[in-house]
């Protein structure tokens, strides 16, 4: 394919692999040029093997799509499918999809287990806090309800805690 430029010179580029395979001149805006540059012969062979009839079936399929972004996705999908079919003639993309779905299911089960564990921890923590609140509340309530018989307020003020277990006077 040659692209005219200003002046007498022209930039000569090679045809894309799709046009070269069909033995036709590559138009200036060939729809397959971005997908089949030189060096991707195997992808073109895989696509030809899977879809047959040269590029005719692929061209018909792509022409039915009006949105350019969907054309891009369609061509790339065709390329991936043909490459996967070449790697795995029996399963192709289906086997990969099955493996990915299995991974998703395993990961979802693991996530559900983590959520279950978090729920148990939250329940235990709430129960512990509730019991601690009850214990602290009961202790305070019991201290307030105890009669101070035989104690004088001066001696009570002089009491201090020396350690966690021992209570003594200063």
Helices and strands as residue ranges (DSSP letters): E 2-4, E 10-12, H 17-22, H 41-51, H 56-63, H 68-87, H 92-145, H 153-158, E 159-161, E 167-169
